[in-house]
Amino acid sequence: MAWLVRIASERTRTKGWQARIPFGEVVPGTRSRRFRSKLFSDRAHGGSRKAKAAAEAWIAAELRRGRKR
């Protein structure tokens, strides 16, 4: 399971896609867990569609590798 979220902040002028992959056990008391995440900015990847494609490729590669960090 992974998440892909659109980030668009007027205050910081950040636009891009944030990819998140959960890892580790869910903490029973808080029902929270840790995530590995990476932001793929529109500007660095040449637009929203390319940034989203890069984020999806990163998620697929991380899941194939079975990253635990």
N, CA, C and O atoms as a Tripos MOL2 file, in Angstrom:
@<TRIPOS>MOLECULE
protein
  276   275    69     0     0
PROTEIN
NO_CHARGES

@<TRIPOS>ATOM
      1 N           0.8410   -1.1690    0.0000 N.3       1 MET1
      2 CA          0.0000    0.0000    0.0000 C.3       1 MET1
      3 C           0.8920    1.2400    0.0000 C.2       1 MET1
      4 O           1.8820    1.2980    0.7290 O.2       1 MET1
      5 N           0.5440    2.2110   -0.8030 N.am      2 ALA2
      6 CA          1.3110    3.4550   -0.8870 C.3       2 ALA2
      7 C           0.3400    4.5900   -1.2030 C.2       2 ALA2
      8 O          -0.7820    4.3640   -1.6550 O.2       2 ALA2
      9 N           0.7950    5.7980   -0.9560 N.am      3 TRP3
     10 CA         -0.0220    6.9740   -1.2050 C.3       3 TRP3
     11 C           0.6850    7.9090   -2.1570 C.2       3 TRP3
     12 O           1.9080    8.0500   -2.1260 O.2       3 TRP3
     13 N          -0.0960    8.5390   -2.9970 N.am      4 LEU4
     14 CA          0.3970    9.5670   -3.8970 C.3       4 LEU4
     15 C          -0.5130   10.7760   -3.7020 C.2       4 LEU4
     16 O          -1.7100   10.7110   -3.9850 O.2       4 LEU4
     17 N           0.0650   11.8920   -3.2120 N.am      5 VAL5
     18 CA         -0.7160   13.0560   -2.8300 C.3       5 VAL5
     19 C          -0.2190   14.2770   -3.5870 C.2       5 VAL5
     20 O           0.9870   14.4870   -3.7170 O.2       5 VAL5
     21 N          -1.1500   15.0790   -4.0850 N.am      6 ARG6
     22 CA         -0.7990   16.3280   -4.7690 C.3       6 ARG6
     23 C          -0.5590   17.4150   -3.7280 C.2       6 ARG6
     24 O          -1.3990   17.6440   -2.8570 O.2       6 ARG6
     25 N           0.5860   18.0840   -3.8190 N.am      7 ILE7
     26 CA          0.9510   19.1730   -2.9170 C.3       7 ILE7
     27 C           0.9330   20.4650   -3.7240 C.2       7 ILE7
     28 O           1.5840   20.5620   -4.7640 O.2       7 ILE7
     29 N           0.1910   21.4530   -3.2440 N.am      8 ALA8
     30 CA          0.1540   22.7670   -3.8930 C.3       8 ALA8
     31 C          -0.0060   23.8190   -2.8030 C.2       8 ALA8
     32 O          -1.1080   24.0290   -2.2950 O.2       8 ALA8
     33 N           1.0820   24.4750   -2.4490 N.am      9 SER9
     34 CA          1.0730   25.4690   -1.3880 C.3       9 SER9
     35 C           1.3700   26.8480   -1.9620 C.2       9 SER9
     36 O           2.4310   27.0720   -2.5450 O.2       9 SER9
     37 N           0.4300   27.7670   -1.7940 N.am     10 GLU10
     38 CA          0.6520   29.1340   -2.2770 C.3      10 GLU10
     39 C           1.6960   29.8510   -1.4330 C.2      10 GLU10
     40 O           2.4860   30.6390   -1.9520 O.2      10 GLU10
     41 N           1.6980   29.5780   -0.1320 N.am     11 ARG11
     42 CA          2.6160   30.2700    0.7790 C.3      11 ARG11
     43 C           4.0760   29.9820    0.4220 C.2      11 ARG11
     44 O           4.8940   30.9000    0.3700 O.2      11 ARG11
     45 N           4.4030   28.7190    0.1790 N.am     12 THR12
     46 CA          5.7910   28.3560   -0.1370 C.3      12 THR12
     47 C           6.0190   28.1860   -1.6410 C.2      12 THR12
     48 O           7.1420   27.9380   -2.0790 O.2      12 THR12
     49 N           4.9460   28.3220   -2.4260 N.am     13 ARG13
     50 CA          4.9970   28.1350   -3.8820 C.3      13 ARG13
     51 C           5.5160   26.7470   -4.2700 C.2      13 ARG13
     52 O           6.2100   26.5930   -5.2750 O.2      13 ARG13
     53 N           5.1760   25.7550   -3.4730 N.am     14 THR14
     54 CA          5.5670   24.3790   -3.7470 C.3      14 THR14
     55 C           4.4400   23.6830   -4.4900 C.2      14 THR14
     56 O           3.2880   23.7150   -4.0580 O.2      14 THR14
     57 N           4.7760   23.0560   -5.6040 N.am     15 LYS15
     58 CA          3.8040   22.2770   -6.3680 C.3      15 LYS15
     59 C           4.4700   20.9840   -6.7890 C.2      15 LYS15
     60 O           5.5730   20.9860   -7.3340 O.2      15 LYS15
     61 N           3.7890   19.8840   -6.5310 N.am     16 GLY16
     62 CA          4.3510   18.6010   -6.9190 C.3      16 GLY16
     63 C           3.5500   17.4430   -6.3620 C.2      16 GLY16
     64 O           2.4410   17.6260   -5.8610 O.2      16 GLY16
     65 N           4.1150   16.2570   -6.4510 N.am     17 TRP17
     66 CA          3.4910   15.0330   -5.9780 C.3      17 TRP17
     67 C           4.3450   14.4370   -4.8690 C.2      17 TRP17
     68 O           5.5560   14.2850   -5.0260 O.2      17 TRP17
     69 N           3.7110   14.0970   -3.7430 N.am     18 GLN18
     70 CA          4.4250   13.4600   -2.6430 C.3      18 GLN18
     71 C           4.0330   11.9860   -2.6180 C.2      18 GLN18
     72 O           2.8540   11.6400   -2.5400 O.2      18 GLN18
     73 N           5.0490   11.1270   -2.6850 N.am     19 ALA19
     74 CA          4.8380    9.6860   -2.6190 C.3      19 ALA19
     75 C           5.1760    9.2180   -1.2090 C.2      19 ALA19
     76 O           6.2120    9.5930   -0.6590 O.2      19 ALA19
     77 N           4.3020    8.3960   -0.6220 N.am     20 ARG20
     78 CA          4.5180    7.9040    0.7430 C.3      20 ARG20
     79 C           4.3100    6.4000    0.7890 C.2      20 ARG20
     80 O           3.3380    5.8670    0.2540 O.2      20 ARG20
     81 N           5.2700    5.7200    1.4550 N.am     21 ILE21
     82 CA          5.1860    4.2790    1.6300 C.3      21 ILE21
     83 C           5.3210    3.9780    3.1220 C.2      21 ILE21
     84 O           6.3320    4.3320    3.7280 O.2      21 ILE21
     85 N           4.3210    3.3300    3.7250 N.am     22 PRO22
     86 CA          4.4150    3.0130    5.1510 C.3      22 PRO22
     87 C           5.3640    1.8460    5.3900 C.2      22 PRO22
     88 O           5.5210    0.9740    4.5360 O.2      22 PRO22
     89 N           5.9940    1.8380    6.5590 N.am     23 PHE23
     90 CA          6.8220    0.6960    6.9390 C.3      23 PHE23
     91 C           6.7750    0.5220    8.4420 C.2      23 PHE23
     92 O           6.3760    1.4310    9.1700 O.2      23 PHE23
     93 N           7.1800   -0.6350    8.9000 N.am     24 GLY24
     94 CA          7.1880   -0.9160   10.3250 C.3      24 GLY24
     95 C           5.8090   -1.2800   10.8370 C.2      24 GLY24
     96 O           4.8370   -1.3540   10.0860 O.2      24 GLY24
     97 N           5.7570   -1.5020   12.1250 N.am     25 GLU25
     98 CA          4.5130   -1.8940   12.7850 C.3      25 GLU25
     99 C           3.7020   -0.6750   13.2060 C.2      25 GLU25
    100 O           4.2540    0.3920   13.4750 O.2      25 GLU25
    101 N           2.4030   -0.8470   13.2570 N.am     26 VAL26
    102 CA          1.5200    0.1970   13.7710 C.3      26 VAL26
    103 C           1.6610    0.2270   15.2880 C.2      26 VAL26
    104 O           1.5640   -0.8110   15.9430 O.2      26 VAL26
    105 N           1.8910    1.4130   15.8490 N.am     27 VAL27
    106 CA          2.0220    1.5720   17.2970 C.3      27 VAL27
    107 C           0.6210    1.4840   17.8990 C.2      27 VAL27
    108 O          -0.2310    2.3140   17.5810 O.2      27 VAL27
    109 N           0.3600    0.4880   18.7700 N.am     28 PRO28
    110 CA         -1.0000    0.2940   19.2840 C.3      28 PRO28
    111 C          -1.5810    1.5040   20.0150 C.2      28 PRO28
    112 O          -2.7550    1.8220   19.8260 O.2      28 PRO28
    113 N          -0.7910    2.1830   20.8440 N.am     29 GLY29
    114 CA         -1.3080    3.3040   21.6220 C.3      29 GLY29
    115 C          -1.7530    4.4770   20.7780 C.2      29 GLY29
    116 O          -2.7620    5.1130   21.0830 O.2      29 GLY29
    117 N          -1.0210    4.7730   19.7270 N.am     30 THR30
    118 CA         -1.3370    5.9430   18.8950 C.3      30 THR30
    119 C          -1.9210    5.5720   17.5440 C.2      30 THR30
    120 O          -2.4130    6.4390   16.8210 O.2      30 THR30
    121 N          -1.8720    4.3010   17.1990 N.am     31 ARG31
    122 CA         -2.3170    3.7930   15.9070 C.3      31 ARG31
    123 C          -1.6170    4.5150   14.7550 C.2      31 ARG31
    124 O          -2.2200    4.7560   13.7090 O.2      31 ARG31
    125 N          -0.3540    4.8550   14.9510 N.am     32 SER32
    126 CA          0.4150    5.5350   13.9150 C.3      32 SER32
    127 C           1.5430    4.6240   13.4440 C.2      32 SER32
    128 O           1.8360    3.6070   14.0730 O.2      32 SER32
    129 N           2.1590    4.9880   12.3570 N.am     33 ARG33
    130 CA          3.2950    4.2470   11.8330 C.3      33 ARG33
    131 C           4.2310    5.1910   11.1130 C.2      33 ARG33
    132 O           3.8990    6.3560   10.8940 O.2      33 ARG33
    133 N           5.3920    4.6980   10.7460 N.am     34 ARG34
    134 CA          6.3830    5.5200   10.0610 C.3      34 ARG34
    135 C           6.1900    5.4100    8.5540 C.2      34 ARG34
    136 O           5.6350    4.4330    8.0510 O.2      34 ARG34
    137 N           6.6660    6.4480    7.8370 N.am     35 PHE35
    138 CA          6.5590    6.4830    6.3790 C.3      35 PHE35
    139 C           7.8970    6.8650    5.7650 C.2      35 PHE35
    140 O           8.6690    7.6250    6.3490 O.2      35 PHE35
    141 N           8.1560    6.3360    4.5980 N.am     36 ARG36
    142 CA          9.2520    6.8030    3.7520 C.3      36 ARG36
    143 C           8.5590    7.6660    2.7060 C.2      36 ARG36
    144 O           7.5900    7.2260    2.0870 O.2      36 ARG36
    145 N           9.0480    8.9010    2.5010 N.am     37 SER37
    146 CA          8.3720    9.7810    1.5460 C.3      37 SER37
    147 C           9.3790   10.5450    0.7000 C.2      37 SER37
    148 O          10.5420   10.7140    1.0660 O.2      37 SER37
    149 N           8.8860   10.9970   -0.4440 N.am     38 LYS38
    150 CA          9.7130   11.7700   -1.3580 C.3      38 LYS38
    151 C           8.7940   12.6980   -2.1520 C.2      38 LYS38
    152 O           7.7180   12.2970   -2.5940 O.2      38 LYS38
    153 N           9.2390   13.9470   -2.3230 N.am     39 LEU39
    154 CA          8.4700   14.9320   -3.0850 C.3      39 LEU39
    155 C           9.0470   15.0390   -4.4930 C.2      39 LEU39
    156 O          10.2580   15.1630   -4.6750 O.2      39 LEU39
    157 N           8.1680   14.9890   -5.4760 N.am     40 PHE40
    158 CA          8.5470   15.1330   -6.8800 C.3      40 PHE40
    159 C           7.9420   16.4380   -7.3740 C.2      40 PHE40
    160 O           6.7490   16.5030   -7.6720 O.2      40 PHE40
    161 N           8.7680   17.4800   -7.4610 N.am     41 SER41
    162 CA          8.2590   18.8040   -7.8140 C.3      41 SER41
    163 C           8.0050   18.9200   -9.3110 C.2      41 SER41
    164 O           8.6980   18.3150  -10.1310 O.2      41 SER41
    165 N           6.9900   19.7170   -9.6420 N.am     42 ASP42
    166 CA          6.6500   19.9470  -11.0500 C.3      42 ASP42
    167 C           7.8190   20.5950  -11.7850 C.2      42 ASP42
    168 O           8.1490   20.2000  -12.9030 O.2      42 ASP42
    169 N           8.4350   21.5740  -11.1650 N.am     43 ARG43
    170 CA          9.5110   22.3180  -11.8160 C.3      43 ARG43
    171 C          10.7150   21.4240  -12.1360 C.2      43 ARG43
    172 O          11.2850   21.5120  -13.2240 O.2      43 ARG43
    173 N          11.0900   20.5820  -11.2040 N.am     44 ALA44
    174 CA         12.2650   19.7210  -11.4000 C.3      44 ALA44
    175 C          12.0220   18.6280  -12.4410 C.2      44 ALA44
    176 O          12.9660   18.1410  -13.0640 O.2      44 ALA44
    177 N          10.7620   18.2440  -12.6290 N.am     45 HIS45
    178 CA         10.4570   17.1390  -13.5450 C.3      45 HIS45
    179 C           9.7980   17.5880  -14.8430 C.2      45 HIS45
    180 O           9.4500   16.7480  -15.6730 O.2      45 HIS45
    181 N           9.6210   18.8820  -15.0370 N.am     46 GLY46
    182 CA          9.0890   19.3730  -16.3020 C.3      46 GLY46
    183 C           7.5810   19.3470  -16.4130 C.2      46 GLY46
    184 O           7.0440   19.1930  -17.5100 O.2      46 GLY46
    185 N           6.8880   19.4960  -15.2970 N.am     47 GLY47
    186 CA          5.4290   19.5500  -15.3290 C.3      47 GLY47
    187 C           4.7950   18.5320  -14.4080 C.2      47 GLY47
    188 O           5.4470   17.6160  -13.9080 O.2      47 GLY47
    189 N           3.4950   18.7210  -14.1990 N.am     48 SER48
    190 CA          2.7530   17.8820  -13.2610 C.3      48 SER48
    191 C           2.6750   16.4250  -13.7080 C.2      48 SER48
    192 O           2.8620   15.5150  -12.9000 O.2      48 SER48
    193 N           2.4010   16.2030  -14.9850 N.am     49 ARG49
    194 CA          2.2640   14.8240  -15.4710 C.3      49 ARG49
    195 C           3.5680   14.0440  -15.3580 C.2      49 ARG49
    196 O           3.5660   12.8720  -14.9840 O.2      49 ARG49
    197 N           4.6690   14.6910  -15.6780 N.am     50 LYS50
    198 CA          5.9750   14.0260  -15.5780 C.3      50 LYS50
    199 C           6.3700   13.7970  -14.1280 C.2      50 LYS50
    200 O           6.9670   12.7720  -13.8010 O.2      50 LYS50
    201 N           6.0430   14.7400  -13.2600 N.am     51 ALA51
    202 CA          6.3370   14.5750  -11.8310 C.3      51 ALA51
    203 C           5.5240   13.4180  -11.2540 C.2      51 ALA51
    204 O           6.0360   12.6360  -10.4530 O.2      51 ALA51
    205 N           4.2630   13.3090  -11.6590 N.am     52 LYS52
    206 CA          3.4220   12.2090  -11.1830 C.3      52 LYS52
    207 C           3.9460   10.8670  -11.6900 C.2      52 LYS52
    208 O           3.9680    9.8870  -10.9450 O.2      52 LYS52
    209 N           4.3610   10.8220  -12.9390 N.am     53 ALA53
    210 CA          4.9130    9.5870  -13.4990 C.3      53 ALA53
    211 C           6.1890    9.1800  -12.7530 C.2      53 ALA53
    212 O           6.4030    7.9990  -12.4810 O.2      53 ALA53
    213 N           7.0320   10.1610  -12.4240 N.am     54 ALA54
    214 CA          8.2610    9.8740  -11.6730 C.3      54 ALA54
    215 C           7.9270    9.3600  -10.2760 C.2      54 ALA54
    216 O           8.5830    8.4420   -9.7830 O.2      54 ALA54
    217 N           6.9200    9.9390   -9.6370 N.am     55 ALA55
    218 CA          6.5120    9.4930   -8.3030 C.3      55 ALA55
    219 C           5.9730    8.0680   -8.3550 C.2      55 ALA55
    220 O           6.2920    7.2510   -7.4910 O.2      55 ALA55
    221 N           5.1620    7.7680   -9.3550 N.am     56 GLU56
    222 CA          4.6240    6.4150   -9.5030 C.3      56 GLU56
    223 C           5.7410    5.4030   -9.7670 C.2      56 GLU56
    224 O           5.7070    4.2860   -9.2500 O.2      56 GLU56
    225 N           6.7270    5.7980  -10.5700 N.am     57 ALA57
    226 CA          7.8640    4.9120  -10.8410 C.3      57 ALA57
    227 C           8.6790    4.6750   -9.5760 C.2      57 ALA57
    228 O           9.1460    3.5610   -9.3420 O.2      57 ALA57
    229 N           8.8550    5.7180   -8.7530 N.am     58 TRP58
    230 CA          9.5970    5.5800   -7.4970 C.3      58 TRP58
    231 C           8.8780    4.6200   -6.5520 C.2      58 TRP58
    232 O           9.5070    3.7590   -5.9370 O.2      58 TRP58
    233 N           7.5560    4.7730   -6.4380 N.am     59 ILE59
    234 CA          6.7810    3.8780   -5.5800 C.3      59 ILE59
    235 C           6.9380    2.4320   -6.0500 C.2      59 ILE59
    236 O           7.1810    1.5380   -5.2400 O.2      59 ILE59
    237 N           6.8000    2.2040   -7.3500 N.am     60 ALA60
    238 CA          6.9140    0.8440   -7.8870 C.3      60 ALA60
    239 C           8.2980    0.2570   -7.6100 C.2      60 ALA60
    240 O           8.4140   -0.9040   -7.2190 O.2      60 ALA60
    241 N           9.3430    1.0570   -7.8110 N.am     61 ALA61
    242 CA         10.7020    0.5780   -7.5790 C.3      61 ALA61
    243 C          10.9350    0.2720   -6.1020 C.2      61 ALA61
    244 O          11.5550   -0.7390   -5.7700 O.2      61 ALA61
    245 N          10.4430    1.1330   -5.2160 N.am     62 GLU62
    246 CA         10.6130    0.9170   -3.7730 C.3      62 GLU62
    247 C           9.8610   -0.3390   -3.3320 C.2      62 GLU62
    248 O          10.3780   -1.1150   -2.5290 O.2      62 GLU62
    249 N           8.6770   -0.5410   -3.8360 N.am     63 LEU63
    250 CA          7.9030   -1.7310   -3.4650 C.3      63 LEU63
    251 C           8.5430   -3.0020   -4.0050 C.2      63 LEU63
    252 O           8.5040   -4.0390   -3.3430 O.2      63 LEU63
    253 N           9.1330   -2.9400   -5.2020 N.am     64 ARG64
    254 CA          9.8490   -4.1020   -5.7550 C.3      64 ARG64
    255 C          11.0560   -4.4520   -4.8960 C.2      64 ARG64
    256 O          11.3390   -5.6260   -4.6600 O.2      64 ARG64
    257 N          11.7670   -3.4270   -4.4280 N.am     65 ARG65
    258 CA         12.9470   -3.6460   -3.6060 C.3      65 ARG65
    259 C          12.6110   -4.1040   -2.2020 C.2      65 ARG65
    260 O          13.4440   -4.6970   -1.5170 O.2      65 ARG65
    261 N          11.3780   -3.8250   -1.7700 N.am     66 GLY66
    262 CA         10.9740   -4.1990   -0.4260 C.3      66 GLY66
    263 C          11.7220   -3.4020    0.6390 C.2      66 GLY66
    264 O          12.1340   -3.9480    1.6620 O.2      66 GLY66
    265 N          11.8930   -2.1130    0.3870 N.am     67 ARG67
    266 CA         12.6540   -1.2610    1.2990 C.3      67 ARG67
    267 C          12.0340   -1.2610    2.6810 C.2      67 ARG67
    268 O          10.8150   -1.1530    2.8170 O.2      67 ARG67
    269 N          12.8540   -1.3790    3.7010 N.am     68 LYS68
    270 CA         12.3800   -1.4100    5.0840 C.3      68 LYS68
    271 C          12.7840   -0.1720    5.8450 C.2      68 LYS68
    272 O          12.3320    0.0260    6.9730 O.2      68 LYS68
    273 N          13.6320    0.6800    5.2580 N.am     69 ARG69
    274 CA         14.0790    1.8720    5.9730 C.3      69 ARG69
    275 C          13.0300    2.9220    6.0520 C.2      69 ARG69
    276 O          13.2630    3.9850    6.6260 O.2      69 ARG69
@<TRIPOS>BOND
     1     1     2 1
     2     2     3 1
     3     3     4 2
     4     3     5 am
     5     5     6 1
     6     6     7 1
     7     7     8 2
     8     7     9 am
     9     9    10 1
    10    10    11 1
    11    11    12 2
    12    11    13 am
    13    13    14 1
    14    14    15 1
    15    15    16 2
    16    15    17 am
    17    17    18 1
    18    18    19 1
    19    19    20 2
    20    19    21 am
    21    21    22 1
    22    22    23 1
    23    23    24 2
    24    23    25 am
    25    25    26 1
    26    26    27 1
    27    27    28 2
    28    27    29 am
    29    29    30 1
    30    30    31 1
    31    31    32 2
    32    31    33 am
    33    33    34 1
    34    34    35 1
    35    35    36 2
    36    35    37 am
    37    37    38 1
    38    38    39 1
    39    39    40 2
    40    39    41 am
    41    41    42 1
    42    42    43 1
    43    43    44 2
    44    43    45 am
    45    45    46 1
    46    46    47 1
    47    47    48 2
    48    47    49 am
    49    49    50 1
    50    50    51 1
    51    51    52 2
    52    51    53 am
    53    53    54 1
    54    54    55 1
    55    55    56 2
    56    55    57 am
    57    57    58 1
    58    58    59 1
    59    59    60 2
    60    59    61 am
    61    61    62 1
    62    62    63 1
    63    63    64 2
    64    63    65 am
    65    65    66 1
    66    66    67 1
    67    67    68 2
    68    67    69 am
    69    69    70 1
    70    70    71 1
    71    71    72 2
    72    71    73 am
    73    73    74 1
    74    74    75 1
    75    75    76 2
    76    75    77 am
    77    77    78 1
    78    78    79 1
    79    79    80 2
    80    79    81 am
    81    81    82 1
    82    82    83 1
    83    83    84 2
    84    83    85 am
    85    85    86 1
    86    86    87 1
    87    87    88 2
    88    87    89 am
    89    89    90 1
    90    90    91 1
    91    91    92 2
    92    91    93 am
    93    93    94 1
    94    94    95 1
    95    95    96 2
    96    95    97 am
    97    97    98 1
    98    98    99 1
    99    99   100 2
   100    99   101 am
   101   101   102 1
   102   102   103 1
   103   103   104 2
   104   103   105 am
   105   105   106 1
   106   106   107 1
   107   107   108 2
   108   107   109 am
   109   109   110 1
   110   110   111 1
   111   111   112 2
   112   111   113 am
   113   113   114 1
   114   114   115 1
   115   115   116 2
   116   115   117 am
   117   117   118 1
   118   118   119 1
   119   119   120 2
   120   119   121 am
   121   121   122 1
   122   122   123 1
   123   123   124 2
   124   123   125 am
   125   125   126 1
   126   126   127 1
   127   127   128 2
   128   127   129 am
   129   129   130 1
   130   130   131 1
   131   131   132 2
   132   131   133 am
   133   133   134 1
   134   134   135 1
   135   135   136 2
   136   135   137 am
   137   137   138 1
   138   138   139 1
   139   139   140 2
   140   139   141 am
   141   141   142 1
   142   142   143 1
   143   143   144 2
   144   143   145 am
   145   145   146 1
   146   146   147 1
   147   147   148 2
   148   147   149 am
   149   149   150 1
   150   150   151 1
   151   151   152 2
   152   151   153 am
   153   153   154 1
   154   154   155 1
   155   155   156 2
   156   155   157 am
   157   157   158 1
   158   158   159 1
   159   159   160 2
   160   159   161 am
   161   161   162 1
   162   162   163 1
   163   163   164 2
   164   163   165 am
   165   165   166 1
   166   166   167 1
   167   167   168 2
   168   167   169 am
   169   169   170 1
   170   170   171 1
   171   171   172 2
   172   171   173 am
   173   173   174 1
   174   174   175 1
   175   175   176 2
   176   175   177 am
   177   177   178 1
   178   178   179 1
   179   179   180 2
   180   179   181 am
   181   181   182 1
   182   182   183 1
   183   183   184 2
   184   183   185 am
   185   185   186 1
   186   186   187 1
   187   187   188 2
   188   187   189 am
   189   189   190 1
   190   190   191 1
   191   191   192 2
   192   191   193 am
   193   193   194 1
   194   194   195 1
   195   195   196 2
   196   195   197 am
   197   197   198 1
   198   198   199 1
   199   199   200 2
   200   199   201 am
   201   201   202 1
   202   202   203 1
   203   203   204 2
   204   203   205 am
   205   205   206 1
   206   206   207 1
   207   207   208 2
   208   207   209 am
   209   209   210 1
   210   210   211 1
   211   211   212 2
   212   211   213 am
   213   213   214 1
   214   214   215 1
   215   215   216 2
   216   215   217 am
   217   217   218 1
   218   218   219 1
   219   219   220 2
   220   219   221 am
   221   221   222 1
   222   222   223 1
   223   223   224 2
   224   223   225 am
   225   225   226 1
   226   226   227 1
   227   227   228 2
   228   227   229 am
   229   229   230 1
   230   230   231 1
   231   231   232 2
   232   231   233 am
   233   233   234 1
   234   234   235 1
   235   235   236 2
   236   235   237 am
   237   237   238 1
   238   238   239 1
   239   239   240 2
   240   239   241 am
   241   241   242 1
   242   242   243 1
   243   243   244 2
   244   243   245 am
   245   245   246 1
   246   246   247 1
   247   247   248 2
   248   247   249 am
   249   249   250 1
   250   250   251 1
   251   251   252 2
   252   251   253 am
   253   253   254 1
   254   254   255 1
   255   255   256 2
   256   255   257 am
   257   257   258 1
   258   258   259 1
   259   259   260 2
   260   259   261 am
   261   261   262 1
   262   262   263 1
   263   263   264 2
   264   263   265 am
   265   265   266 1
   266   266   267 1
   267   267   268 2
   268   267   269 am
   269   269   270 1
   270   270   271 1
   271   271   272 2
   272   271   273 am
   273   273   274 1
   274   274   275 1
   275   275   276 2
@<TRIPOS>SUBSTRUCTURE
     1 MET1         2 RESIDUE 1 A MET
     2 ALA2         6 RESIDUE 1 A ALA
     3 TRP3        10 RESIDUE 1 A TRP
     4 LEU4        14 RESIDUE 1 A LEU
     5 VAL5        18 RESIDUE 1 A VAL
     6 ARG6        22 RESIDUE 1 A ARG
     7 ILE7        26 RESIDUE 1 A ILE
     8 ALA8        30 RESIDUE 1 A ALA
     9 SER9        34 RESIDUE 1 A SER
    10 GLU10       38 RESIDUE 1 A GLU
    11 ARG11       42 RESIDUE 1 A ARG
    12 THR12       46 RESIDUE 1 A THR
    13 ARG13       50 RESIDUE 1 A ARG
    14 THR14       54 RESIDUE 1 A THR
    15 LYS15       58 RESIDUE 1 A LYS
    16 GLY16       62 RESIDUE 1 A GLY
    17 TRP17       66 RESIDUE 1 A TRP
    18 GLN18       70 RESIDUE 1 A GLN
    19 ALA19       74 RESIDUE 1 A ALA
    20 ARG20       78 RESIDUE 1 A ARG
    21 ILE21       82 RESIDUE 1 A ILE
    22 PRO22       86 RESIDUE 1 A PRO
    23 PHE23       90 RESIDUE 1 A PHE
    24 GLY24       94 RESIDUE 1 A GLY
    25 GLU25       98 RESIDUE 1 A GLU
    26 VAL26      102 RESIDUE 1 A VAL
    27 VAL27      106 RESIDUE 1 A VAL
    28 PRO28      110 RESIDUE 1 A PRO
    29 GLY29      114 RESIDUE 1 A GLY
    30 THR30      118 RESIDUE 1 A THR
    31 ARG31      122 RESIDUE 1 A ARG
    32 SER32      126 RESIDUE 1 A SER
    33 ARG33      130 RESIDUE 1 A ARG
    34 ARG34      134 RESIDUE 1 A ARG
    35 PHE35      138 RESIDUE 1 A PHE
    36 ARG36      142 RESIDUE 1 A ARG
    37 SER37      146 RESIDUE 1 A SER
    38 LYS38      150 RESIDUE 1 A LYS
    39 LEU39      154 RESIDUE 1 A LEU
    40 PHE40      158 RESIDUE 1 A PHE
    41 SER41      162 RESIDUE 1 A SER
    42 ASP42      166 RESIDUE 1 A ASP
    43 ARG43      170 RESIDUE 1 A ARG
    44 ALA44      174 RESIDUE 1 A ALA
    45 HIS45      178 RESIDUE 1 A HIS
    46 GLY46      182 RESIDUE 1 A GLY
    47 GLY47      186 RESIDUE 1 A GLY
    48 SER48      190 RESIDUE 1 A SER
    49 ARG49      194 RESIDUE 1 A ARG
    50 LYS50      198 RESIDUE 1 A LYS
    51 ALA51      202 RESIDUE 1 A ALA
    52 LYS52      206 RESIDUE 1 A LYS
    53 ALA53      210 RESIDUE 1 A ALA
    54 ALA54      214 RESIDUE 1 A ALA
    55 ALA55      218 RESIDUE 1 A ALA
    56 GLU56      222 RESIDUE 1 A GLU
    57 ALA57      226 RESIDUE 1 A ALA
    58 TRP58      230 RESIDUE 1 A TRP
    59 ILE59      234 RESIDUE 1 A ILE
    60 ALA60      238 RESIDUE 1 A ALA
    61 ALA61      242 RESIDUE 1 A ALA
    62 GLU62      246 RESIDUE 1 A GLU
    63 LEU63      250 RESIDUE 1 A LEU
    64 ARG64      254 RESIDUE 1 A ARG
    65 ARG65      258 RESIDUE 1 A ARG
    66 GLY66      262 RESIDUE 1 A GLY
    67 ARG67      266 RESIDUE 1 A ARG
    68 LYS68      270 RESIDUE 1 A LYS
    69 ARG69      274 RESIDUE 1 A ARG
